[in-house]
Amino acid sequence: MMVTMISLQVFYEGNVQGVGFRWSVRHVAKGFDVTGWVRNLPDGRVELQATGEEDEVRAFLDDVAQGELHGLIHKQTENKLDNPVTARGFEIRYD
């Protein structure tokens, strides 16, 4: 069976800052075999980058979008990344 690795960048727009969004995303990530990070952006969006087997990454993003954070997200934009995300586990970044 062929395993497809994927790296995605996702931007979340809505009421996603100052509400524990990043902490919740990191908590959700613990249930999946993904590495990556999440951070607030100066323009009010939240950026997430994740790497893993395609099914795991997709399931993780579905859980974020359909879980307790669902009502906070007004728009979600996804881009494929050419290179794997560098991270130890799944972390919150403050840069």
TIKOL-484464 format. One record per residue (C-alpha): chain; x, y, z; residue in one letter. Coordinates in steps of 0.5 Angstrom, whole numbers, plus 500, padded with zeros to 3 digits. Each point is the difference from the previous one (the first is absolute). Layout:
@chaine:A | X:X | Y:Y | Z:Z | residu:A .
...
END
This chain:
@chaine:A | X:500 | Y:500 | Z:500 | residu:M .
@chaine:A | X:503 | Y:507 | Z:498 | residu:M .
@chaine:A | X:500 | Y:505 | Z:505 | residu:V .
@chaine:A | X:499 | Y:507 | Z:498 | residu:T .
@chaine:A | X:504 | Y:505 | Z:504 | residu:M .
@chaine:A | X:497 | Y:507 | Z:500 | residu:I .
@chaine:A | X:501 | Y:507 | Z:503 | residu:S .
@chaine:A | X:495 | Y:506 | Z:500 | residu:L .
@chaine:A | X:500 | Y:507 | Z:502 | residu:Q .
@chaine:A | X:493 | Y:502 | Z:502 | residu:V .
@chaine:A | X:497 | Y:507 | Z:502 | residu:F .
@chaine:A | X:494 | Y:501 | Z:505 | residu:Y .
@chaine:A | X:496 | Y:506 | Z:500 | residu:E .
@chaine:A | X:495 | Y:502 | Z:504 | residu:G .
@chaine:A | X:500 | Y:501 | Z:508 | residu:N .
@chaine:A | X:506 | Y:496 | Z:501 | residu:V .
@chaine:A | X:505 | Y:504 | Z:504 | residu:Q .
@chaine:A | X:499 | Y:501 | Z:507 | residu:G .
@chaine:A | X:495 | Y:494 | Z:501 | residu:V .
@chaine:A | X:505 | Y:495 | Z:502 | residu:G .
@chaine:A | X:500 | Y:497 | Z:492 | residu:F .
@chaine:A | X:507 | Y:499 | Z:500 | residu:R .
@chaine:A | X:500 | Y:496 | Z:506 | residu:W .
@chaine:A | X:494 | Y:496 | Z:498 | residu:S .
@chaine:A | X:503 | Y:498 | Z:493 | residu:V .
@chaine:A | X:507 | Y:498 | Z:504 | residu:R .
@chaine:A | X:495 | Y:495 | Z:504 | residu:H .
@chaine:A | X:496 | Y:497 | Z:494 | residu:V .
@chaine:A | X:507 | Y:499 | Z:497 | residu:A .
@chaine:A | X:502 | Y:495 | Z:506 | residu:K .
@chaine:A | X:495 | Y:495 | Z:497 | residu:G .
@chaine:A | X:503 | Y:500 | Z:493 | residu:F .
@chaine:A | X:507 | Y:498 | Z:497 | residu:D .
@chaine:A | X:502 | Y:507 | Z:498 | residu:V .
@chaine:A | X:505 | Y:505 | Z:501 | residu:T .
@chaine:A | X:500 | Y:507 | Z:499 | residu:G .
@chaine:A | X:498 | Y:507 | Z:503 | residu:W .
@chaine:A | X:495 | Y:505 | Z:501 | residu:V .
@chaine:A | X:501 | Y:508 | Z:501 | residu:R .
@chaine:A | X:496 | Y:506 | Z:500 | residu:N .
@chaine:A | X:501 | Y:505 | Z:494 | residu:L .
@chaine:A | X:500 | Y:508 | Z:501 | residu:P .
@chaine:A | X:494 | Y:500 | Z:496 | residu:D .
@chaine:A | X:495 | Y:496 | Z:504 | residu:G .
@chaine:A | X:501 | Y:494 | Z:497 | residu:R .
@chaine:A | X:503 | Y:493 | Z:503 | residu:V .
@chaine:A | X:505 | Y:496 | Z:495 | residu:E .
@chaine:A | X:501 | Y:493 | Z:501 | residu:L .
@chaine:A | X:505 | Y:495 | Z:497 | residu:Q .
@chaine:A | X:500 | Y:493 | Z:500 | residu:A .
@chaine:A | X:504 | Y:494 | Z:497 | residu:T .
@chaine:A | X:498 | Y:492 | Z:500 | residu:G .
@chaine:A | X:496 | Y:495 | Z:497 | residu:E .
@chaine:A | X:495 | Y:503 | Z:495 | residu:E .
@chaine:A | X:494 | Y:496 | Z:504 | residu:D .
@chaine:A | X:503 | Y:503 | Z:507 | residu:E .
@chaine:A | X:501 | Y:507 | Z:498 | residu:V .
@chaine:A | X:493 | Y:500 | Z:497 | residu:R .
@chaine:A | X:497 | Y:497 | Z:506 | residu:A .
@chaine:A | X:503 | Y:505 | Z:504 | residu:F .
@chaine:A | X:498 | Y:506 | Z:496 | residu:L .
@chaine:A | X:493 | Y:497 | Z:500 | residu:D .
@chaine:A | X:500 | Y:499 | Z:508 | residu:D .
@chaine:A | X:502 | Y:507 | Z:500 | residu:V .
@chaine:A | X:495 | Y:503 | Z:495 | residu:A .
@chaine:A | X:494 | Y:496 | Z:503 | residu:Q .
@chaine:A | X:502 | Y:500 | Z:508 | residu:G .
@chaine:A | X:499 | Y:505 | Z:505 | residu:E .
@chaine:A | X:503 | Y:505 | Z:496 | residu:L .
@chaine:A | X:495 | Y:500 | Z:494 | residu:H .
@chaine:A | X:496 | Y:506 | Z:502 | residu:G .
@chaine:A | X:506 | Y:504 | Z:500 | residu:L .
@chaine:A | X:503 | Y:499 | Z:493 | residu:I .
@chaine:A | X:496 | Y:504 | Z:495 | residu:H .
@chaine:A | X:505 | Y:498 | Z:494 | residu:K .
@chaine:A | X:506 | Y:495 | Z:499 | residu:Q .
@chaine:A | X:505 | Y:500 | Z:495 | residu:T .
@chaine:A | X:505 | Y:495 | Z:498 | residu:E .
@chaine:A | X:506 | Y:499 | Z:496 | residu:N .
@chaine:A | X:505 | Y:494 | Z:499 | residu:K .
@chaine:A | X:507 | Y:501 | Z:502 | residu:L .
@chaine:A | X:506 | Y:497 | Z:496 | residu:D .
@chaine:A | X:504 | Y:499 | Z:506 | residu:N .
@chaine:A | X:498 | Y:496 | Z:507 | residu:P .
@chaine:A | X:499 | Y:505 | Z:506 | residu:V .
@chaine:A | X:506 | Y:500 | Z:505 | residu:T .
@chaine:A | X:497 | Y:499 | Z:507 | residu:A .
@chaine:A | X:501 | Y:496 | Z:506 | residu:R .
@chaine:A | X:493 | Y:497 | Z:501 | residu:G .
@chaine:A | X:495 | Y:505 | Z:499 | residu:F .
@chaine:A | X:501 | Y:507 | Z:503 | residu:E .
@chaine:A | X:498 | Y:507 | Z:501 | residu:I .
@chaine:A | X:504 | Y:505 | Z:497 | residu:R .
@chaine:A | X:501 | Y:507 | Z:502 | residu:Y .
@chaine:A | X:504 | Y:503 | Z:494 | residu:D .
END
